[in-house]
Amino acid sequence: MVRDAHANEGGDGPREGQARHVPVMLRRCLDLLAPALQHPGAVVVDCTLGLGGHSEALLTRFPEARLVALDRDKEALRLSGERLAPFGERATLVHAVYDELPEVLDRLGIARVQGVLFDLGVSSMQLDEADRGFAYAQDAPLDMRMDQTTGISAAEVLNTYPPGELVRILRAYGEEKQAKRIVSAIVRERADEPFTNSARLVELIRDALPQAAKRTGGNPAKRTFQALRIEVNGELSVLERAIPAAVEAIDVGGRIAVLSYHSLEDRLVKQVFAAGAATTAPPGLPVVPERYQPRLKLLTRGAELPTEEEIAENRRAAPARLRGAERIRESIE
């Protein structure tokens, strides 16, 4: 769930310069993308810039490549802009959600790119800044918007959504088995006083759950907070559009790497990659015509996991799942 991970979870939040910023599975991401980024003029897109750790490493390792980096969070763009300033015009930072990639590339006059990286989930900056409301471990306003200039907050979702819709969100996005029990408590409580802060919601969830449910899966509020965050930011619907758009933007020989942090994200990525790597020919053809041939070659066997050493250094990397693919054929309509 957490990307751009910071080495000191729960300690001091990130500061200017981000000295302790630890990008997740950095070396493996670079190795996956490397064959497509060696030649002069290669363009790589970091669709989830965050604090800029992956972007900085891409620009450093591939000195003849150009970077386009997207983020919906203006504060992330400001901080990473300072970090990437030494690379000058090689880095182009854009305030955009990653499903807007086709429009961004069109505005920049870039027809095709050679590499794309997604590092999904919440950035460490968002988690560590208390007033953003992402973390259930500290009291904060229930905001959870990655772009605080637009959209509705988590508090508005809690206070205004019909009970049935809240149950659907908790089940679909948080895989919360006790969704009905939690939502009943939310509806009862919000009738007396609207929700504004995270501590009250965490306490309500603890009180609503049976003892057995509290003993499994870490903090009992984790699933509800994940579900609210996904709803507030439209994360899965954005991802459903973004991954196919990114594949379409990649040149033949180009590569894409995606880091996911929960099963819902990883499932979407797996489905798009698997469909691209499969033949679309009707069954029974003796020879498969070119237009039915796979467009993608999978670069990872299933989803790759972080090493024990990386998790020991950076425990926020623990849930990460990495998938990679190479574009091997143009689309033929």
C-alpha angles and dihedrals in degrees: 000000000000124000133178083039122209119220096230109055113193092009128091114339121242117291135201108297095023093230094175097041110134116192114216118254088346101165094046092050091051092047092051092051097038101092090058097046105050100093127080115269096022112153121215124187122210100198093188106041098173110156092348101247097131091040093052090050092048092052091046098047096042104042095176095050127098121222129216111187128189132197134159091208112088093198090055089051091051095050096042090045088062091047094050097040093103089065092062117188093359088081123062114185119198132190100227144116112252096247085066090068095113092053092046093052091046091053090050092048093241113145099184137003131212100215140024128188127191121188101182132197131043120336119234090244091058092047096046097046100087097206092061092074098220097119123077091196094073134041113253142142110288097246111124095169112142087203106042092191095071146028134030126304129238088252090058090050092051095045101042111027117101114252093249091054092049090051090051092051094049092048098042101038102026099031084225112172092193094054096126093050093049094045092049088056092046093051092047093049098043090055088065098038132355117246116255107153137049099231092065091051092048091051092048092052092050091051094045098052124084115245094254092057091052092058097062137064103016122269108020090221094059097090095046092049091049091051093049092048092051091049095046093051098034087232101165096043089048091049092049088060098036103056096053090044091052092049089051091051094055119098121230104280091027123124139218128202123190128191113199128185105196137031095256092060094041092050092055092049092046092052094051093046093045092050091049092049094050129085115249094204120129110254119268101033109144090210123026111226119228094253090062096048120112117272095203138050115206113235098189129055100233113317118331118225131214117263122254088249092056093048090049090053095041117017093188087071092066099097095043119128119188126202128176137187139179125219106236103168141027119248110260115199 
